[in-house]
Amino acid sequence: MGTRHFLALFLVLLVLGFEVQAAYVPQADEPASPALLSQMQESLYRYWDSAKSTANDLYQKTYLPRVDEKIRDMYSKSTSAMTTYAGILTDQILTLLKGDQ
């Protein structure tokens, strides 16, 4: 075996050794990653629950039936108007696309 073959074999084994070593290192770090992810997820859930309860408490403190009725009425009128205008717009677009027939 010549020196070139020995050198090529040595380089191939060296690269394979580094690949095996590199593939092993991330596997050791993987168990720590889900724990960190679950901690972050729990923290976000606690923050979200806290924000929801604070918003609900604030709503309960400032609840006014008359204002609530006005908001519901405005919502129903605006959705009715938007439905009408969306229908008109849809008809106009279909007329443009069909053309004169």
C-alpha distances in whole Angstrom, upper triangle without the diagonal:
4,7,8,6,7,10,11,11,13,15,16,16,19,20,21,22,25,26,27,28,30,31,33,35,37,38,39,41,43,45,47,47,50,52,52,53,56,57,58,59,62,63,63,65,67,68,69,71,73,73,75,77,78,79,81,83,84,85,87,89,89,90,93,94,96,93,91,93,93,89,89,92,90,87,88,90,87,85,88,88,84,84,87,85,82,84,85,82,81,83,83,79,80,83,81,78,80,82,85,86
4,5,5,6,9,10,11,12,14,16,17,18,20,21,22,25,26,27,29,30,32,33,35,37,38,40,42,43,46,47,48,50,52,52,53,56,57,58,59,62,63,63,65,67,68,69,71,73,73,75,77,78,79,81,83,83,84,87,88,89,90,93,94,96,93,91,93,93,89,89,92,90,86,88,90,87,85,88,88,84,84,87,85,82,83,85,82,80,83,83,79,79,82,80,77,80,81,85,85
4,5,5,6,9,10,10,12,14,15,16,18,20,21,22,24,26,27,28,30,31,33,35,37,38,40,41,44,45,46,48,50,50,51,54,55,55,57,60,60,61,63,65,66,67,69,71,71,73,75,76,77,79,81,81,82,85,86,87,88,91,92,94,91,89,91,91,87,87,90,88,85,87,88,85,83,86,86,82,83,85,83,80,82,84,80,79,82,82,78,79,81,79,76,79,81,84,85
4,5,5,6,9,10,11,12,14,15,16,18,20,21,23,24,26,27,28,30,32,34,35,37,38,40,43,44,44,47,49,49,49,52,54,54,55,58,59,59,61,64,64,65,67,69,69,71,73,74,74,77,79,79,80,83,84,85,86,89,90,91,88,86,89,88,85,85,87,85,82,84,85,82,80,83,83,79,80,82,80,77,79,81,77,76,79,78,74,75,78,75,73,75,77,80,81
4,5,5,6,8,10,11,12,14,15,16,18,20,21,22,24,26,27,29,30,33,34,35,37,38,41,43,43,45,48,48,48,51,53,53,54,57,58,58,60,62,63,64,66,68,68,70,72,73,74,76,78,78,79,82,83,84,85,88,89,91,87,85,88,87,84,84,86,84,81,83,85,81,79,82,82,78,79,81,80,76,78,80,76,75,78,77,74,74,77,75,72,75,77,80,80
4,6,5,6,9,10,11,12,14,15,16,18,20,21,22,24,26,27,29,31,32,33,35,37,40,41,41,44,46,46,47,50,51,51,53,56,56,57,59,61,62,63,65,67,67,69,71,72,73,75,77,78,79,81,83,83,84,87,89,90,87,85,88,87,84,84,86,84,81,83,85,82,80,83,83,79,79,82,80,77,79,81,78,76,79,79,75,76,79,76,74,76,78,82,82
4,5,5,6,9,10,10,12,14,15,16,18,20,21,22,24,26,27,29,31,32,34,36,38,40,40,42,44,44,45,48,49,49,51,54,54,55,57,59,60,61,63,65,65,67,69,70,71,73,75,75,76,79,80,81,82,85,86,88,85,83,85,85,81,81,84,82,79,81,83,79,78,81,81,77,77,80,78,75,77,79,75,74,77,77,73,74,77,74,72,74,76,80,80
4,5,5,6,9,10,11,12,14,15,17,18,20,21,22,24,26,28,29,31,33,34,37,38,38,41,43,43,44,46,48,48,49,52,53,53,55,58,58,59,61,63,63,65,67,68,69,71,73,74,75,77,79,79,80,83,84,86,83,81,83,83,79,79,82,80,76,78,80,77,75,78,78,74,74,77,75,72,74,76,72,71,74,73,70,70,73,71,68,71,73,76,77
4,5,5,6,8,10,11,12,14,15,16,18,20,21,23,25,27,28,29,31,33,35,37,37,39,42,42,43,45,47,47,48,51,52,53,55,57,57,58,61,62,63,64,67,68,68,70,72,73,74,76,78,79,80,83,84,86,82,80,83,83,79,79,82,80,77,78,80,77,75,78,78,74,75,77,76,72,74,76,73,71,74,74,71,71,74,72,69,72,74,77,78
4,6,5,6,9,10,10,12,14,15,16,18,20,21,23,25,26,28,29,31,34,35,36,38,40,40,41,44,45,46,47,50,51,51,53,55,56,57,59,61,61,63,65,66,67,69,71,72,73,75,77,77,78,82,83,85,82,80,82,82,78,78,81,79,76,78,80,77,75,78,78,74,75,78,76,73,75,77,73,72,75,75,71,72,75,73,70,73,75,79,79
4,5,5,6,9,10,11,12,14,15,16,18,20,21,23,25,26,28,29,33,34,34,36,38,38,39,42,43,43,45,48,48,49,51,53,53,54,57,58,59,61,63,64,64,67,69,69,70,73,74,75,76,79,80,82,79,77,79,79,75,75,78,76,73,75,77,74,72,75,75,71,72,74,73,69,72,73,70,69,72,71,68,69,72,70,67,70,72,75,76
4,5,5,6,9,10,11,12,14,15,16,18,20,22,23,25,27,28,31,32,32,35,37,37,38,41,42,42,44,46,47,48,50,52,52,53,56,57,58,59,62,63,63,65,67,68,69,71,73,74,75,78,79,80,77,75,78,78,74,74,77,75,71,73,75,72,70,73,73,69,70,73,71,68,70,71,68,67,70,70,66,67,70,68,65,68,70,73,74
4,5,5,6,9,10,10,12,14,15,17,19,21,22,23,25,27,29,31,31,34,36,36,37,39,41,41,43,45,46,47,49,51,52,53,55,57,57,59,61,62,63,65,67,68,69,71,73,73,74,77,79,81,77,75,78,78,74,74,77,75,72,74,76,73,71,74,74,70,71,74,72,69,71,73,70,68,71,71,68,69,72,70,67,70,72,75,76
4,5,5,6,9,10,11,12,14,15,17,19,21,22,24,25,28,29,30,32,34,34,35,38,39,40,41,44,44,45,47,49,50,51,53,55,55,57,59,60,61,63,65,66,67,69,71,72,73,76,77,79,76,74,77,76,73,73,76,74,71,73,75,72,70,73,73,69,70,73,71,68,70,72,69,68,71,71,67,68,71,69,67,69,72,75,76
4,5,5,6,9,10,10,12,14,16,17,19,21,22,23,27,28,28,30,33,32,33,36,37,37,39,42,42,43,45,47,48,49,51,53,53,55,57,58,59,61,63,63,64,67,68,69,70,73,74,76,73,71,74,73,70,70,72,71,67,69,71,68,66,69,70,66,66,69,68,64,67,68,65,64,67,67,63,64,67,65,63,66,68,71,72
4,5,5,6,9,10,10,12,15,16,17,19,21,22,25,27,27,29,31,32,32,35,36,37,38,41,42,42,44,46,47,48,50,52,52,54,56,57,58,60,62,63,64,66,68,69,69,73,74,76,73,70,73,73,69,69,72,70,67,69,71,68,66,69,69,66,66,69,67,64,66,68,65,64,67,67,63,64,67,66,63,65,68,71,72
4,5,5,6,9,10,11,13,15,16,17,19,21,24,25,26,28,30,30,31,34,35,36,37,40,41,42,44,45,46,47,50,51,52,53,56,57,58,59,61,62,64,66,67,68,69,72,74,76,73,70,73,73,70,70,73,71,68,70,72,69,67,70,70,67,67,70,69,66,68,70,67,66,69,69,65,66,70,68,65,68,70,74,74
4,5,5,6,8,10,11,13,15,16,17,19,22,23,23,26,28,28,29,32,33,33,35,37,38,39,41,43,44,45,47,48,49,51,53,54,55,57,59,60,61,63,64,65,66,70,71,73,70,68,71,71,67,67,70,68,65,67,69,66,64,67,68,64,65,68,66,63,66,67,64,63,66,66,63,64,67,65,63,66,68,72,72
4,5,5,6,9,10,12,13,15,16,17,21,22,22,24,27,27,27,30,32,32,33,36,37,37,39,42,42,43,45,47,48,49,51,52,53,55,57,58,59,61,63,64,65,68,69,71,68,66,68,68,65,65,67,66,63,65,67,64,62,65,65,62,62,65,63,60,63,65,61,60,63,64,60,61,64,62,60,63,65,69,69
4,6,5,6,9,11,11,13,15,16,19,21,21,23,25,26,27,29,31,32,33,35,36,37,39,41,42,43,45,47,48,49,51,52,53,55,57,58,59,61,63,64,65,68,69,71,68,66,69,69,65,65,68,67,63,65,67,65,62,66,66,63,63,66,65,62,64,66,63,62,65,65,62,63,66,64,62,64,67,71,71
4,5,5,7,10,10,11,13,15,18,19,20,22,24,24,26,28,29,30,32,34,35,36,38,40,40,42,44,45,46,48,50,51,52,54,56,57,58,60,61,63,64,67,68,70,67,65,68,68,65,65,68,66,63,65,67,64,63,66,66,63,63,67,65,62,65,67,64,62,66,66,63,64,67,65,63,66,68,72,73
4,5,5,7,9,11,12,13,16,17,17,20,22,22,23,26,27,27,29,32,32,33,35,37,38,39,41,43,43,45,47,48,49,51,53,54,55,57,59,60,61,64,65,67,64,62,65,65,61,62,65,63,60,62,64,61,59,63,63,59,60,63,62,59,61,63,60,59,62,63,59,60,64,62,60,62,65,69,69
4,6,6,7,10,11,12,15,16,16,19,21,21,22,24,26,27,28,30,31,32,34,36,37,38,40,42,42,44,46,47,48,50,52,53,54,56,58,59,60,63,64,66,63,61,64,64,60,60,63,61,58,60,62,60,58,61,61,58,58,61,60,57,59,62,59,57,61,61,58,59,62,60,58,61,63,67,67
4,6,5,7,9,10,13,15,15,18,19,20,21,23,25,26,27,29,31,32,33,35,36,38,39,41,42,44,46,47,48,50,51,53,54,56,57,59,59,63,64,66,63,61,64,64,61,61,64,62,59,61,64,61,59,62,63,60,60,63,62,59,61,64,61,60,63,63,60,61,65,63,61,63,66,70,70
4,5,5,7,9,12,12,13,16,18,18,19,22,23,24,25,27,28,29,31,33,34,35,37,39,40,41,43,45,46,48,49,50,52,54,55,56,57,61,62,64,61,59,62,63,59,59,62,61,58,60,62,59,58,61,62,58,59,62,61,58,60,63,60,59,62,63,59,61,64,63,60,63,66,69,70
4,5,5,6,10,10,10,13,15,15,16,19,20,21,22,24,25,26,28,30,31,32,34,36,37,38,40,42,43,44,46,47,48,50,52,53,54,57,59,61,58,56,59,59,55,55,59,57,54,56,58,56,54,57,58,54,55,58,57,54,57,59,56,55,59,59,56,57,60,59,57,60,62,66,67
4,5,5,8,10,10,12,14,15,16,18,20,21,22,24,26,27,28,30,31,32,34,36,37,38,40,42,43,44,46,48,49,50,52,54,54,58,59,61,58,56,59,59,56,56,59,58,54,56,59,56,54,58,59,55,56,59,58,55,57,60,57,56,59,60,57,58,61,60,58,61,63,67,67
4,6,7,8,10,12,13,14,16,18,19,20,22,24,25,26,28,29,31,32,34,35,37,38,40,41,43,44,46,47,49,50,52,53,54,58,59,61,59,57,59,60,56,57,60,59,56,58,60,58,56,59,60,57,57,61,60,57,59,62,59,58,62,62,59,60,64,63,61,63,66,70,70
4,6,6,7,10,11,11,13,15,16,17,19,21,22,23,25,26,28,29,31,32,34,35,37,38,39,41,43,44,45,47,49,50,51,54,56,58,55,53,56,57,53,53,57,55,52,55,57,54,53,56,57,54,54,58,57,54,57,59,56,55,59,60,57,58,61,60,58,61,64,67,68
4,5,5,7,9,10,11,13,15,16,17,19,20,22,23,25,26,27,29,31,32,33,35,37,38,39,41,42,44,45,47,48,49,53,54,56,53,51,54,55,51,51,54,53,50,52,55,52,50,54,55,51,52,55,54,51,54,56,54,53,56,57,54,55,59,58,56,58,61,65,65
4,5,6,7,9,10,11,13,15,16,17,19,21,22,23,25,26,28,29,31,32,34,35,37,38,40,41,42,44,46,47,48,52,53,55,53,50,53,54,51,51,54,53,50,52,55,52,50,54,55,52,52,56,55,52,55,58,55,54,58,59,56,57,60,59,58,60,63,67,67
4,6,5,6,9,10,11,13,14,16,17,19,20,21,23,24,26,27,29,30,32,33,35,36,38,39,41,42,44,45,46,50,51,54,51,49,52,53,49,49,53,52,49,51,54,51,50,53,54,51,52,56,55,52,55,57,55,54,58,58,56,57,60,59,58,61,63,67,68
4,5,5,6,9,10,11,12,14,15,17,18,20,21,22,24,26,27,28,30,32,33,34,36,37,39,40,42,43,44,48,49,52,49,47,50,50,47,47,50,49,46,48,51,48,47,50,51,48,49,52,51,48,51,54,51,50,54,55,52,53,57,56,54,57,59,63,64
4,5,5,6,8,10,10,12,14,15,16,18,20,21,22,24,25,26,28,30,31,32,34,36,37,38,40,42,42,46,47,49,47,45,47,48,45,45,48,47,44,46,49,46,45,48,49,46,47,50,50,47,50,52,50,49,53,53,51,52,56,55,53,56,59,62,63
4,5,5,6,9,10,10,12,14,15,16,18,20,21,22,24,26,27,28,30,31,33,34,36,37,39,41,41,45,46,49,46,44,47,48,45,45,48,47,45,47,50,47,46,49,51,48,48,52,51,49,51,54,52,51,55,56,53,54,58,57,56,58,61,65,66
4,5,5,6,9,10,11,12,14,15,16,18,20,21,23,24,26,27,29,30,32,33,34,36,37,39,40,44,45,48,45,43,46,47,43,44,47,46,43,46,48,46,44,48,49,46,47,51,50,47,50,53,50,50,54,54,52,53,57,56,54,57,60,63,64
4,5,5,6,9,10,11,12,14,15,16,18,20,21,22,24,26,27,28,30,31,33,34,36,37,38,42,43,45,43,41,44,44,41,41,44,43,40,43,45,43,41,45,46,43,44,47,46,44,47,49,47,46,50,51,48,50,53,52,51,54,56,60,61
4,5,5,6,8,10,10,12,14,15,16,18,20,21,22,24,25,27,28,30,31,33,34,36,37,40,42,44,42,39,42,43,40,40,43,42,40,42,45,42,41,44,46,43,44,47,47,44,47,50,48,47,51,52,49,50,54,53,52,55,58,61,62
4,5,5,6,9,10,11,12,14,15,16,18,20,21,22,24,26,27,29,30,31,33,35,36,39,41,44,41,39,42,43,40,40,44,43,40,42,45,43,42,45,47,44,45,48,48,46,48,51,49,49,52,53,51,52,56,55,54,57,59,63,64
4,5,5,6,9,10,10,12,14,15,16,18,20,21,22,24,26,27,28,30,32,33,34,38,39,42,39,37,40,41,37,38,41,40,37,40,43,40,39,43,44,41,42,46,45,43,46,48,46,46,49,50,48,49,53,52,51,54,56,60,61
4,5,5,6,9,10,10,12,14,15,16,18,20,21,22,24,26,27,28,30,32,32,36,37,40,37,35,38,39,35,35,39,38,35,37,40,38,36,40,41,39,39,43,43,40,43,46,44,43,47,48,46,47,51,50,49,52,54,58,59
4,5,5,6,9,10,10,12,14,15,16,18,20,21,22,24,25,27,28,30,31,35,36,39,36,34,37,38,35,35,39,38,36,38,41,39,38,41,43,40,41,45,44,42,45,48,46,45,49,50,48,50,53,53,52,54,57,61,61
4,5,5,6,9,10,11,12,14,15,16,18,20,21,22,24,26,27,29,30,33,35,38,35,33,37,37,34,35,38,38,35,38,40,38,37,41,42,40,41,45,44,42,45,48,46,46,49,50,48,50,53,53,52,55,57,61,62
4,5,5,6,9,10,10,12,14,15,16,18,20,21,22,24,26,27,28,31,33,35,33,31,34,35,31,32,35,34,32,34,37,35,34,37,39,36,37,41,40,38,41,44,42,42,46,46,44,46,50,49,48,51,54,57,58
4,5,5,6,8,10,10,12,14,15,16,18,20,21,22,24,26,26,30,31,34,31,29,32,33,30,30,34,33,31,33,36,34,33,36,38,36,36,40,40,38,41,43,42,42,45,46,45,46,49,49,48,51,54,57,58
4,5,5,6,9,10,11,12,14,15,16,18,20,21,22,24,25,29,31,33,31,29,33,34,30,31,35,34,32,34,37,36,35,38,40,38,39,42,42,40,43,46,44,44,48,49,47,49,52,52,51,54,57,60,61
4,6,5,6,9,10,11,12,14,15,16,18,20,21,23,24,27,29,32,29,28,31,32,29,29,33,32,30,33,35,34,33,37,38,36,37,41,40,39,42,44,42,43,46,47,46,47,51,50,50,53,55,58,60
4,5,5,6,9,10,11,12,14,15,16,18,20,21,22,25,27,29,27,25,28,29,26,26,30,29,27,29,32,30,29,33,34,32,34,37,37,35,38,41,39,39,43,44,42,44,47,47,47,49,52,55,56
4,5,5,6,9,10,10,12,14,15,16,18,20,21,24,26,29,26,24,27,29,26,26,30,29,27,30,33,31,30,34,35,34,35,38,38,37,40,42,41,41,45,46,45,46,49,49,49,52,54,57,58
4,5,5,6,9,10,11,12,14,15,16,18,20,23,25,28,26,24,28,29,26,27,30,30,28,31,34,32,32,35,37,35,36,40,40,39,41,44,43,43,47,48,46,48,51,51,51,54,56,59,61
4,6,5,6,9,10,11,12,14,15,17,18,21,23,26,23,22,25,26,23,24,28,27,25,28,30,29,29,32,33,32,33,37,36,35,38,41,39,40,43,44,43,45,48,48,48,51,53,56,58
4,5,5,6,9,10,10,12,14,15,16,19,21,24,21,19,23,24,21,21,25,25,23,25,28,27,26,30,31,30,31,35,35,34,36,39,38,38,42,43,42,44,47,47,47,49,52,55,56
4,5,5,6,9,10,10,12,14,15,19,21,23,21,20,23,25,22,23,26,26,25,27,30,29,29,32,34,33,34,37,37,37,39,42,41,41,45,46,45,47,50,50,50,53,55,58,59
4,5,5,6,9,10,11,12,14,18,20,23,20,19,23,24,21,23,26,26,25,28,30,29,29,32,34,33,34,37,37,37,40,42,41,42,45,46,45,48,50,50,51,53,55,58,60
4,5,5,6,9,10,11,12,15,18,20,17,16,20,20,18,19,23,22,21,24,26,25,25,29,30,29,31,34,34,33,36,38,38,38,42,43,42,44,47,47,47,50,52,55,56
4,5,5,6,9,10,10,14,16,18,17,15,18,20,17,18,22,22,20,23,26,25,25,28,30,29,31,34,34,34,36,39,38,39,42,43,43,45,47,48,48,51,53,56,57
4,5,5,6,9,10,14,16,19,17,16,20,21,19,20,24,24,23,26,28,28,28,31,33,32,34,37,37,37,40,42,42,42,45,47,46,48,51,51,52,54,56,59,60
4,5,5,6,8,12,15,17,15,14,18,19,17,19,22,22,21,24,27,26,27,30,31,31,32,35,35,35,38,40,40,41,44,45,45,47,49,50,50,53,55,58,59
4,5,5,6,9,12,14,12,11,15,16,14,15,19,19,18,21,23,23,24,26,28,28,29,32,33,33,35,37,37,38,41,42,42,44,47,47,48,50,52,55,56
4,6,5,9,11,14,13,12,15,17,16,17,20,21,20,23,25,25,26,29,30,30,32,34,35,35,38,40,40,41,44,45,45,47,49,50,51,53,55,58,59
4,6,9,12,14,13,13,17,18,17,19,22,22,22,25,27,27,28,31,32,32,34,37,37,37,40,42,42,43,46,47,47,49,52,52,53,55,57,60,61
4,6,10,12,10,11,14,15,14,16,19,19,20,22,24,24,25,28,29,29,31,34,34,35,37,39,39,41,43,44,45,47,49,49,50,53,54,57,59
4,6,9,8,8,11,13,12,14,16,17,17,20,22,22,23,26,27,28,29,32,32,33,35,37,38,39,41,43,43,45,47,48,49,51,53,55,57
4,6,5,6,9,10,11,12,14,16,17,19,20,21,23,25,26,27,29,31,32,33,35,36,37,39,41,42,43,45,47,48,49,51,52,55,56
4,6,5,6,9,10,11,12,14,15,17,18,20,21,23,24,26,27,29,30,31,33,35,36,37,39,41,42,43,45,46,48,49,51,53,54
4,5,5,6,9,10,11,12,14,16,17,18,20,21,23,24,26,27,29,30,32,33,34,36,38,39,40,42,44,45,46,48,50,52,53
4,5,5,6,9,10,10,12,14,15,16,18,20,21,22,24,26,27,28,30,32,32,34,36,37,38,40,42,43,44,46,48,50,51
4,5,5,6,9,10,11,12,14,15,17,18,20,21,23,25,26,27,29,30,31,33,35,36,37,39,41,42,43,45,46,49,50
4,5,5,6,9,10,11,12,14,16,17,18,20,21,23,24,26,27,29,30,32,33,35,36,38,39,41,42,44,45,47,49
4,5,5,6,8,10,11,12,14,15,16,18,20,21,22,24,26,27,28,30,32,33,34,36,38,39,40,42,43,45,47
4,5,5,6,9,10,10,12,14,15,16,18,20,21,22,24,26,26,28,30,31,32,34,36,37,38,40,42,44,45
4,6,5,6,9,10,11,12,14,15,17,19,20,21,23,25,26,27,29,30,31,33,35,36,37,39,41,43,44
4,5,5,6,9,10,11,12,14,15,17,18,20,21,23,24,26,27,29,30,32,33,35,36,38,39,41,42
4,6,5,6,9,10,11,12,14,15,16,18,20,21,22,24,26,27,28,30,32,33,34,36,37,39,41
4,6,5,6,8,10,10,12,14,15,16,18,20,21,22,24,26,26,28,30,31,32,34,36,38,40
4,6,5,6,9,10,11,12,14,15,17,19,20,21,23,25,26,27,29,30,32,33,35,37,38
4,6,5,6,9,10,11,12,14,16,17,18,20,21,23,24,26,27,29,30,32,33,35,36
4,5,5,6,9,10,10,12,14,15,16,18,20,21,22,24,26,27,28,30,31,34,35
4,5,5,6,9,10,10,12,14,15,16,18,20,21,22,24,25,27,28,30,32,34
4,5,5,6,9,10,11,13,14,15,17,19,20,21,23,25,26,27,29,31,32
4,5,5,6,8,10,11,12,14,15,17,18,20,21,23,24,26,27,29,31
4,5,5,6,8,10,10,12,14,15,16,18,20,21,22,24,26,28,29
4,6,5,6,9,10,10,12,14,15,16,18,20,21,22,24,26,28
4,5,5,6,9,10,11,13,14,16,17,19,20,21,23,24,26
4,5,5,6,8,10,11,12,14,15,17,18,20,21,23,25
4,5,5,6,9,10,10,12,14,15,16,18,20,22,24
4,5,5,6,9,10,11,12,14,15,16,18,20,21
4,5,5,6,9,10,11,12,14,15,16,18,20
4,5,5,6,9,10,11,12,14,15,18,20
4,5,5,6,9,10,11,12,14,17,18
4,5,5,6,9,10,10,12,14,15
4,6,5,6,9,10,11,13,15
4,5,5,6,9,10,13,15
4,5,5,6,8,11,12
4,5,5,6,8,10
4,6,5,9,11
4,6,9,11
4,7,7
4,6
4
